[in-house]
Amino acid sequence: MIAAMLGAALLCTCASAQVPDTLQKIKDSGVINLGGRDASFPFSYKINANSDPIGYSADLCMKIVESVKTKLALPNLKVQYTVVTPSNRIPLVQNGTVDLECSTTTNTEARQQQVDFAPTHFVASVGAAVKKASGINSFADLSGKTVATVTGSTSIQLMRGYRRAENADMVEISGKDTSETFLLLSSDRAAAMILDDVQLAGLIARSGNPGGYKLLGERLRSEPYGFMLRKNDPRFKELVDQTLIGLMKSGEINEIYAKWFTRPVPPANANLNFPMNEGTREALQRPNNKGV
């Protein structure tokens, strides 16, 4: 097993080293490869099996695509999406399968050792969703109960840290993505789901029974979301950063935010009613790519 892990790490490192300058790669191929999610509502999600992801993150990435078209004089640039998961998104960026990962990835100092991050476009907080009828009103009430997390997400480490610090006796189960994990909660195989509050709000809004769930008031940590790109790629990073900072400085990003978080969105016209929080407002006013 150790040999296999070392071999996989070496393969990933070599593949990353062989990936050329991203803008040159895009110019040569006429294709930009984006990474998106199929169920991270309302950031990056698919309305049917054959559609490209749509959402807040997807819209911002398309602004970057427009900048690439202009920069390279490629008006017919093809956009190709790869659906990524929390487990494979970093390797797919590193090995060149994905040029820009456009979803809900938390910018952490550990991940910064593997990939670069664009300026933060959203700040969430890790919390817990429970059923209102459960009688659970705090994290302390989760002791002795089963808690669901998403495989590969930062919420796993945060929940484990809380469990150790508070000596809480929780049973942990995981789903491969947000939809599968929410199903563990909705089917009562878990008493709570730990995830970023905005993603929990999105899952609840689309659940068919939004009045049956609630978010606990406590939060474990703030989570800055950033788009991932390969390390040591200064030309592409400069273009990505300039595009997003331009949207932030002009205020155009505020309208894109309102479109996805305070208005009905497809396919079922669900409305998160999630006004911009102070952390996101601060990040947009003072652009940065600081990790946690």
C-alpha positions in Angstrom: 0.0 0.0 0.0 2.8 2.4 0.9 4.6 1.6 -2.4 1.3 2.3 -4.3 0.8 5.6 -2.5 4.3 6.7 -3.3 3.9 5.7 -6.9 0.7 7.7 -7.2 2.2 10.7 -5.6 5.2 10.5 -8.0 2.9 10.1 -11.0 0.9 13.2 -10.0 4.0 15.2 -9.5 5.5 14.2 -12.8 2.2 14.9 -14.6 2.0 18.3 -13.0 5.5 19.2 -14.0 4.8 18.2 -17.6 1.8 20.5 -18.0 2.8 23.6 -20.1 1.9 27.2 -19.5 -1.9 27.2 -19.3 -2.5 30.0 -21.7 -0.2 28.4 -24.3 -1.9 25.1 -23.7 -5.4 26.7 -24.3 -4.1 28.5 -27.4 -2.7 25.4 -28.9 -5.8 23.3 -28.2 -8.5 25.9 -28.6 -10.1 24.5 -25.5 -10.3 25.6 -21.9 -11.0 22.9 -19.3 -13.1 23.9 -16.3 -13.8 21.8 -13.3 -17.3 22.0 -11.9 -19.7 20.1 -9.6 -23.0 18.5 -10.3 -24.8 19.3 -7.1 -23.1 22.2 -5.3 -26.2 24.5 -5.4 -26.2 27.4 -6.1 -22.5 27.6 -6.8 -21.9 24.9 -9.4 -24.7 22.4 -10.3 -26.3 20.7 -13.2 -30.0 20.9 -14.1 -29.8 17.7 -16.1 -27.4 15.0 -17.0 -26.3 16.6 -20.3 -26.0 20.2 -19.1 -22.9 22.1 -18.1 -22.8 23.3 -14.5 -24.5 26.6 -13.7 -24.4 28.8 -10.6 -22.5 31.6 -8.9 -19.1 30.0 -9.3 -19.9 29.0 -12.9 -20.9 32.6 -13.8 -17.7 34.0 -12.4 -15.6 31.4 -14.3 -17.3 32.3 -17.5 -16.1 35.9 -17.0 -12.6 34.5 -16.8 -13.3 32.5 -20.0 -14.2 35.8 -21.7 -10.9 37.3 -20.6 -9.0 34.3 -22.0 -10.8 34.7 -25.3 -9.8 38.3 -25.5 -6.3 37.7 -24.3 -5.6 35.0 -26.9 -7.8 36.4 -29.7 -9.9 33.2 -29.6 -13.5 34.2 -30.0 -14.6 30.6 -30.7 -12.7 29.1 -27.7 -14.4 25.9 -26.6 -15.3 25.4 -23.0 -15.1 21.8 -21.7 -16.3 20.8 -18.3 -15.1 18.0 -16.1 -17.3 17.2 -13.1 -15.0 17.0 -10.0 -15.4 15.7 -6.5 -13.8 16.8 -3.2 -11.5 13.7 -3.5 -10.2 14.2 -7.1 -10.4 18.0 -7.7 -6.8 18.8 -6.6 -5.1 15.9 -8.6 -7.1 16.9 -11.7 -5.9 20.5 -11.5 -2.3 19.3 -10.9 -2.2 16.9 -13.8 -3.7 19.3 -16.4 -7.1 17.7 -16.8 -8.7 20.9 -15.3 -7.2 24.3 -16.0 -9.5 26.1 -13.6 -11.6 24.5 -10.9 -14.8 26.5 -10.4 -16.9 25.3 -7.4 -16.8 25.5 -3.6 -13.2 24.7 -2.6 -12.0 26.1 0.7 -8.7 27.9 0.4 -6.5 26.3 3.1 -2.8 26.7 3.8 -2.4 23.0 3.3 -4.0 23.1 -0.1 -1.8 26.1 -1.1 1.1 23.7 -1.0 -0.4 21.8 -3.9 -2.3 24.4 -6.0 -2.7 28.2 -6.3 -5.9 30.0 -5.4 -7.7 32.9 -7.1 -9.0 35.7 -4.8 -11.8 34.6 -2.5 -15.2 35.0 -4.0 -17.3 33.7 -1.1 -16.9 33.2 2.7 -19.0 30.5 4.3 -19.1 29.1 7.8 -19.1 25.4 8.7 -22.2 24.5 10.6 -24.8 21.7 11.0 -28.2 21.0 9.6 -30.7 18.9 11.6 -34.4 18.0 11.4 -36.5 20.4 13.4 -38.3 17.5 15.0 -35.0 15.9 16.2 -34.8 18.0 19.4 -31.2 18.9 18.6 -30.4 22.5 19.3 -26.6 22.6 19.7 -23.4 20.7 18.8 -23.4 19.4 22.3 -26.7 17.6 21.6 -25.0 15.6 18.9 -23.0 13.5 21.4 -24.0 9.9 21.0 -25.5 10.4 17.6 -24.5 9.7 14.0 -23.2 12.7 12.0 -22.7 12.9 8.2 -19.9 14.6 6.4 -18.8 14.8 2.7 -15.8 12.7 1.8 -12.8 15.0 1.1 -14.3 18.1 2.7 -12.7 20.3 5.4 -15.8 19.7 7.5 -14.5 16.3 8.4 -11.4 17.6 10.1 -13.3 20.3 11.8 -15.9 17.9 13.2 -13.2 15.6 14.4 -11.4 18.5 16.1 -14.6 19.4 17.8 -15.2 15.8 18.9 -11.7 15.6 20.4 -11.9 19.0 22.1 -15.3 18.4 23.6 -14.9 14.7 24.2 -18.1 14.2 22.2 -19.0 10.6 21.4 -20.2 11.0 17.7 -20.4 8.3 15.1 -19.1 9.5 11.7 -20.4 8.5 8.3 -19.7 10.1 4.9 -21.3 10.5 1.5 -19.3 10.9 -1.7 -20.9 14.3 -2.5 -23.3 16.8 -0.9 -26.5 15.2 -2.4 -25.6 11.7 -1.1 -24.6 13.1 2.3 -27.9 15.0 2.6 -29.8 11.8 1.8 -28.2 10.3 4.9 -29.8 13.1 7.0 -33.1 13.1 5.2 -33.5 9.3 5.5 -32.6 9.4 9.2 -29.4 7.4 8.9 -27.7 10.5 10.3 -29.0 13.0 12.9 -27.0 15.9 11.5 -25.0 16.9 8.4 -21.8 19.0 8.9 -21.0 21.3 6.0 -20.7 25.0 5.0 -23.9 26.8 6.0 -24.6 28.2 2.6 -24.5 24.7 1.0 -26.7 23.3 3.7 -29.2 26.2 3.0 -29.1 25.2 -0.6 -29.8 21.6 0.1 -32.6 22.4 2.4 -34.2 24.8 -0.1 -34.3 22.0 -2.7 -35.3 19.2 -0.3 -39.0 19.2 -1.0 -39.6 19.9 2.7 -37.5 23.0 3.6 -39.7 23.7 6.7 -38.6 20.4 8.2 -34.9 21.4 8.7 -32.9 24.0 10.5 -29.3 25.1 10.9 -27.8 25.1 14.3 -26.6 28.5 15.6 -23.0 27.5 16.2 -20.3 27.5 13.6 -17.0 25.7 13.6 -14.9 27.9 11.3 -15.1 30.5 8.4 -14.3 29.0 5.0 -13.0 31.2 2.2 -13.9 29.8 -1.2 -11.4 30.2 -4.1 -11.0 28.8 -7.6 -8.0 26.5 -8.0 -5.3 26.6 -10.7 -1.9 25.0 -11.1 1.0 26.3 -9.2 3.9 28.2 -10.9 1.7 29.5 -13.7 2.1 33.3 -13.3 0.6 34.4 -16.7 -2.7 32.5 -16.2 -2.9 33.4 -12.5 -2.5 37.1 -13.3 -5.3 37.0 -15.8 -7.6 35.1 -13.4 -6.8 37.5 -10.5 -7.3 40.6 -12.7 -10.6 39.4 -14.0 -12.1 38.6 -10.5 -10.6 41.7 -8.9 -12.1 43.8 -11.7 -15.6 42.3 -11.0 -15.1 43.1 -7.3 -13.9 46.6 -7.8 -16.6 47.5 -10.3 -19.4 46.0 -8.1 -20.5 43.7 -11.0 -20.0 40.7 -8.7 -22.7 42.0 -6.4 -25.3 41.6 -9.1 -24.1 38.1 -9.9 -24.3 37.3 -6.2 -27.9 38.6 -6.0 -28.9 36.5 -9.0 -28.0 33.3 -7.3 -28.6 33.9 -3.6 -31.6 36.3 -3.2 -33.8 35.4 -6.3 -35.5 32.2 -7.6 -33.1 30.1 -9.6 -33.6 27.1 -11.9 -34.7 24.4 -12.2 -37.4 24.7 -9.5 -37.2 28.4 -8.7 -35.9 27.8 -5.2 -34.7 30.9 -3.4 -32.0 30.6 -0.7 -32.8 34.1 0.7 -29.2 34.2 1.7 -28.0 37.9 1.8 -24.3 38.5 1.5 -22.7 38.0 4.9 -20.0 40.2 6.4 -17.2 37.8 5.6 -18.0 37.7 1.9 -18.5 41.5 1.8 -15.1 42.1 3.4 -13.4 39.6 0.9 -15.0 41.4 -2.1 -14.0 44.9 -0.8 -10.5 43.8 0.0 -9.6 41.1 -2.5 -7.1 38.5 -1.2 -6.4 34.8 -1.4 -5.5 34.1 2.2 -6.0 30.5 3.3 -7.2 29.1 6.6 
